[in-house]
Amino acid sequence: MSGSNRIEISYGRGQLAINLPPHAQPNIIRKPYIPKIADPIGAVIEALDSPIRARRLKDAGSGKRTACILICDITRPVPNKLFLRPMIEELAEAGLPLDGITVLVATGLHRPNEGDELREVVGDDWVLENVSVENHFARDGAAHVDLGMTPRHGVPIKLDRRFVGADIRIVTGLVEPHFMAGWSGGRKVIAPGVAHEDTIRAFHSARFMENPNAIQCNLVSNPLHEEQLDIVKMVGDVWALNTVIDEERDLVFVNFGDILASHAAAVDFVRPAAVIPVGRKFRTVVTSSAGYPLDSTYYQAIMGMVTPIDILEPGGTLLIAATCSEGFGSREFRISQDKLVAMGESAFLDTLTAKRFAEIDEWQTEMQLKPMRIGKVCLYTEGLDAEERVATGVNIVEDFDAAIAHAMKAAGDSAVAVIPEGPYVVPVAAEKL
C-alpha cells in the first residue's frame, strides 16, 4: 500500500494532487482492483433475467397497472442511465402502461433534484420523456401512508404513498460503506429515502447514533439496519437492483431480485474490496470526501471524517479535502453546527441524548463528534465563506501540503495513511479480517 510522495485524491469532479514531505512514508489505502464489466447494459439485462429469490418483472408484472422505481438523489453517483430504461421496458413488456410507472427520487430530507440536476441524476432523456419522474418530500404529511410502529424500537413508520401503493415496488442504488447503517442501498433507499420526517428523525436520534453497532460495514445488531429490515417487512414485496462501481465510477457489479437477498449478495461482493485491513494505526491520516457528488456540501463531507477513525491514533490528526462547492448544507444543519461551536462537544452531546426525535440534520453534527473525540480534524476546502468555516467546528487549512507536513512533524512519525477515495474505503487497524 506504499507509493510515491505525490498522490492524487478524489476532489470535486477531478483529483487533488498532494505532495508529501520527502521523508514521508505513505501508506496508500484503496480498494483492490476489481475488473470492470465490459458490457454494463448487457449485465443489467442478465441480472433482470436472473433475479435472486424473486420472480422476473416480466412475469410478476402481468396484470399489474402501476410500478414505482426508487432512485437515489444527486448525492450518490448511481449509474441510473444503465438500468432505468431496460427495467421500464421490461415492465412495459409485462403489460404495464408507461403512464402507470413512476420513477421516484428518494431524497430523504435532502432538497429535491430538478431541471438539469434531475436530468443528470436520471441520465437518460428517454426515461424523462416516457414516464413520470418525481421527487419525494419528507415534510409533506399528506404524501405518506402511516404503517404503524416498528416492533423492536417503536419507530413511527410513514412512507411515501406512491411507493407503498404501487403494484410493483423496486428500489435501486449503490452498495457502499455507510457510516451509520453499515452499508448503503437496498432497504436504506426506502427508509430514510422515501420516509416521512418523523420516521427519519426517530431513527437518527442519539439512542441509535450512539449505539456502538451503528457503524460502517456492520449489520450485526446494528439498530438502524434492524429498523430498516422491519420496515421492509411492513411494506411487503419489494425488488432491488444493486450496483457497485469502481474509482472511475464504472460498473463492476450488478444484481437484481428480492430486496433483502439481493442486497445481502451485493454486500458480500463489495465487503472484501471496501474493508481494508491495514495492520496499525497512524498519527497522521489524509483522506477525501470521495469527490463529486459526495463532497459538494460540508454536510456530506463529514462522512469522510468518520470512515477512517479506526486507524486514527488517539491524539493524531485527520486531514480531509472536500470542495464544498454547494456550500454548507441545510439551514437546520447550520443551526446544529452553530450550537456545537457555541456549546462545545460535551454540552452539545448532552442535549441530544434525551430526545426521541432528533432535530433535522443534527445527527450529522453528532457524527462529526466521533473523529473529534479521537484527534484533531483539519479541513481543506475552497467552497465555504468565512462564517461557514467557523461553523464547521474543525480546523480550516489553506495549504493542504503544509498542513500535512505540520501534522507529521507534530506527530514525530514519518508514516502517513492516505485514502484517495475517502468514505468508499474503510480501513481497519487489524492485520487481517
FENURSUL-V755428 format. One line per field, one symbol per residue. psi: psi as a letter, one per 40 degrees, with the letter a starting at -180 (. if undefined). A space follows every 10 residues. Layout:
psi->???
This chain:
psi->eiaiehihih hbebihhihi ideighhhhi iihhhihdgd ddddddddeg ihfiiidddd eheidiihhh iiaeehfhgd ededdddddd dddeehidee hhhhhgebei iihibddddd ddehdddded ihhiiihdeg deeihheaii ddefhhhhih ddddeidhhh iiahhiihed eciiibdddd hedfiidddd ddeeidddde heegiieheh fhdddddddd dddddahhih hhihiadefi heihiiahdd dddddddddd ddddhhhdei iidhhhiife ahedediddd dddddddedd ehhheahhhi hhdfdeadai dddddddddd dddidddddd eddehdhiih eedddddddd ddddahhhhh ieeiiddddd edeihhhdhd dddddddddd dfhehhhhgd ebeehhhiei di.
